[in-house]
Amino acid sequence: MPIPSRVALVDHLVRTRIAGDVATPRDNNLSHYRKLANGDRHYWLGLELGDRWTDEQDVLAVMAERCGVNDDPEYRLGQDTIDPELTVDALDRMAARLRKAAAGRQRVLFATGHPGGLLDVHRATASALRRAGCEIVVIPEGLTADEGYVFQFADVAVLERGATLWHTHSPEPMNAILDGLEREGRPLPDLVVADHGWAGRAGQRGLDSVGYADCNDPALFLAEAEGTLQVTVPLDDHVTSPRHYDPMTAYLLDAAGLDTDA
């Protein structure tokens, strides 16, 4: 795939609604911010936020700054936005961490709770890091979490139930992997590249963690603001075609100095 310029990538993100005017409505965003602030752990994505984010307006302020949603608390219905410039800025920060991983030939674990959208983004990144000399962590066999099985598909850890790759925000699959590695006496990853509760729990357990998050999933943005996650990339994590993410992935790998061939 040709490597897009920053300007071309921003245009592509807006046209495909990965950023810009995204599909997630404003009332859904505000509902999730409120539930996080009220202590609903489903929205904490594996993080321990304590009583630091109990004001919905504080959460909104971070989301406006780091994701680009409308910062007006009185705007409650209608379309919301992700700033594509912030998306590309975050991709550049993620690229710097991937470059470090490649230079040190680090152990990297990939995982997704959104296989319908982001699986191939993670797969392509894992393949590029392997070609650069990194060890892609192989997870232990026989892991279970949330009444499903935790296994790897195309180098990416996923949750499977009933022969279906499962959309999950839960941190428990990441707990299962990290606990399983410790039981086997194997080293933990130097870096986790993930999303949802997989990324949040990895960061909460002290690992270098970078990830992707939608504008209705504020926890990972709060974690980056606090330093628990190193990078959170704002994007719509399930657009109509997974192929729409290909230019973004190509940009990321090129910025990291990695081979972009599949």
C-alpha positions in Angstrom: 0.0 0.0 0.0 1.3 3.5 -0.8 2.3 5.5 2.3 -0.1 8.5 2.7 1.3 11.9 3.6 -0.1 13.5 6.8 -2.4 15.7 4.8 -3.7 12.7 2.7 -4.2 10.6 5.8 -6.2 13.3 7.6 -8.4 13.6 4.5 -8.8 9.8 4.4 -9.7 9.6 8.1 -12.4 12.2 7.6 -13.8 10.7 4.4 -14.1 7.2 6.0 -15.4 8.6 9.3 -12.5 7.1 11.3 -12.2 10.6 12.6 -14.0 13.9 11.9 -17.8 13.5 12.2 -17.9 10.0 13.6 -20.9 7.7 13.9 -21.0 7.8 17.8 -23.7 10.3 18.9 -23.1 12.9 21.5 -25.6 11.5 24.0 -23.8 8.2 23.9 -20.5 9.8 24.6 -21.8 11.8 27.6 -23.6 8.8 29.0 -20.3 6.9 29.0 -18.4 9.8 30.6 -21.1 10.0 33.3 -21.0 6.3 34.0 -17.2 6.3 34.3 -17.4 9.3 36.7 -20.1 7.5 38.8 -17.7 4.6 39.3 -19.1 2.0 36.8 -16.1 -0.2 36.4 -17.3 -1.5 33.0 -16.2 1.9 31.7 -12.9 1.9 33.5 -11.4 -0.6 31.0 -9.2 -2.4 33.5 -7.8 0.8 35.1 -8.0 1.8 38.8 -9.2 5.4 38.6 -10.1 5.7 42.3 -11.9 9.0 43.1 -9.8 11.1 40.7 -12.4 11.3 37.9 -15.7 11.7 39.7 -16.7 14.9 37.8 -18.2 14.3 34.4 -17.0 17.7 33.3 -13.4 16.9 34.1 -13.8 13.8 31.9 -15.3 15.8 29.1 -12.4 18.3 29.3 -9.8 15.6 28.8 -11.8 14.1 25.9 -12.0 17.5 24.2 -8.3 18.0 24.7 -7.1 14.5 23.7 -9.8 13.2 21.4 -11.4 16.3 19.9 -15.0 16.0 21.0 -17.1 19.1 21.4 -16.0 20.8 24.6 -19.4 22.5 25.3 -21.1 20.8 28.2 -24.5 22.2 27.0 -24.1 20.3 23.7 -26.0 17.1 24.5 -27.6 15.8 21.4 -26.4 15.3 17.8 -23.1 14.5 16.1 -19.8 14.4 17.9 -16.3 14.5 16.5 -12.8 13.1 16.7 -10.1 15.6 15.6 -8.1 13.9 12.8 -5.1 16.0 13.6 -5.1 14.5 17.1 -5.4 11.0 15.6 -2.3 11.5 13.5 -0.4 13.2 16.4 -1.1 10.1 18.5 -0.1 7.8 15.6 3.3 9.6 15.6 3.7 9.1 19.3 2.8 5.4 18.9 5.3 5.1 16.0 8.1 6.5 18.3 7.3 3.7 20.8 7.2 1.0 18.1 10.6 2.3 16.8 12.0 1.9 20.3 10.7 -1.7 20.5 12.2 -2.5 17.1 15.6 -1.0 18.1 15.7 -3.0 21.3 14.2 -6.2 19.7 11.7 -6.2 22.5 9.0 -8.7 23.4 5.6 -7.3 22.3 2.1 -8.6 22.9 -0.8 -7.7 20.7 -4.5 -8.0 21.7 -7.8 -6.6 20.7 -11.3 -6.4 22.1 -12.6 -5.1 18.7 -11.6 -7.8 16.2 -14.3 -6.7 13.7 -12.4 -3.4 13.3 -8.9 -3.5 14.5 -7.7 -7.1 14.2 -5.8 -6.5 11.0 -4.2 -3.2 12.2 -2.7 -5.2 15.1 -1.8 -8.1 12.8 0.1 -5.9 10.3 1.9 -4.2 13.2 3.0 -7.5 14.7 4.3 -8.7 11.4 6.3 -5.6 10.8 7.9 -5.8 14.3 8.7 -9.5 13.9 10.5 -8.7 10.6 12.4 -6.0 12.5 13.6 -8.6 15.0 11.1 -8.3 17.8 9.7 -11.3 19.7 5.9 -11.4 19.3 4.8 -12.9 22.6 3.1 -16.3 22.3 0.4 -16.6 25.0 0.0 -19.8 27.1 -2.5 -22.4 25.9 -5.7 -23.2 27.6 -6.5 -19.7 29.0 -10.1 -18.8 29.8 -11.9 -15.6 30.8 -15.4 -14.3 30.9 -16.9 -17.7 29.9 -14.7 -17.8 26.8 -11.3 -18.8 25.5 -8.3 -16.5 25.2 -6.2 -17.5 22.2 -4.1 -15.9 19.4 -5.4 -15.4 15.9 -2.8 -14.0 13.4 -0.5 -13.0 16.3 -3.2 -11.1 18.1 -4.8 -12.2 21.4 -8.6 -12.3 21.2 -11.5 -13.7 23.2 -13.5 -16.5 21.6 -17.0 -17.7 22.5 -18.9 -20.2 20.4 -16.5 -20.1 17.5 -16.9 -16.3 17.3 -14.3 -13.7 18.0 -15.8 -11.5 20.7 -16.1 -7.8 21.1 -15.2 -7.2 24.7 -14.2 -4.3 27.0 -13.2 -6.6 29.8 -9.7 -6.6 31.4 -10.0 -10.3 32.4 -8.6 -11.7 29.2 -5.4 -9.7 29.7 -5.3 -10.8 33.3 -5.5 -14.4 32.1 -2.5 -13.9 29.7 -0.3 -12.1 32.2 -1.1 -14.5 35.0 -0.5 -17.4 32.7 3.0 -16.1 31.6 3.9 -15.6 35.3 2.8 -19.2 36.1 5.0 -20.5 33.4 8.0 -18.5 34.6 8.1 -16.6 31.3 9.0 -12.9 31.0 6.2 -10.4 30.7 6.0 -8.2 27.5 8.2 -5.2 27.2 5.3 -3.6 25.3 1.6 -4.2 24.9 -0.2 -2.9 21.8 -4.0 -3.3 22.3 -7.3 -1.6 22.9 -10.2 -1.6 25.4 -9.6 -3.4 28.7 -6.7 -5.3 27.2 -4.7 -2.1 27.0 -6.0 -0.6 30.2 -5.2 -3.6 32.4 -1.7 -4.0 30.9 -1.0 -0.4 31.8 -2.5 -0.8 35.2 -0.2 -3.8 35.9 2.8 -1.6 35.1 3.6 -2.6 31.6 4.3 -0.2 28.7 1.0 -0.1 26.9 -0.3 1.8 23.9 -3.7 1.5 22.4 -6.6 2.7 20.3 -9.9 4.1 21.7 -13.2 5.5 20.5 -14.7 8.8 21.7 -17.2 6.9 23.9 -14.4 5.1 25.7 -12.8 7.8 27.9 -10.8 5.6 30.3 -7.7 5.1 28.1 -7.5 8.8 27.4 -7.6 9.5 31.1 -4.9 6.8 31.6 -2.6 8.6 29.1 -3.2 11.9 30.8 -2.1 10.3 34.1 0.8 8.4 32.5 -0.6 4.9 33.0 -0.8 4.4 29.2 1.9 5.8 27.0 -0.3 6.5 24.0 -4.0 6.4 23.2 -4.9 6.9 19.6 -8.4 8.4 19.1 -10.5 6.9 16.3 -13.8 5.2 15.5 -12.9 1.6 16.2 -15.5 0.0 14.0 -16.1 1.7 10.7 -18.0 0.0 7.8 -14.9 -1.7 6.3 -11.8 -2.8 8.1 -9.9 -2.0 4.9 -10.4 1.7 5.7 -7.8 1.4 8.4 -5.1 0.2 5.9 -3.7 3.7 5.0 -3.6 4.5 8.8 -1.6 1.4 9.4 0.8 2.1 6.5 1.4 5.6 7.9 2.0 4.2 11.4 4.5 1.6 10.3 6.4 4.0 8.0 6.6 6.6 10.7 8.1 3.9 13.0 10.7 3.0 10.3 9.2 -0.4 9.8 8.7 -2.5 6.7 5.1 -2.0 5.5 4.9 -5.1 3.3 2.3 -7.6 4.6 
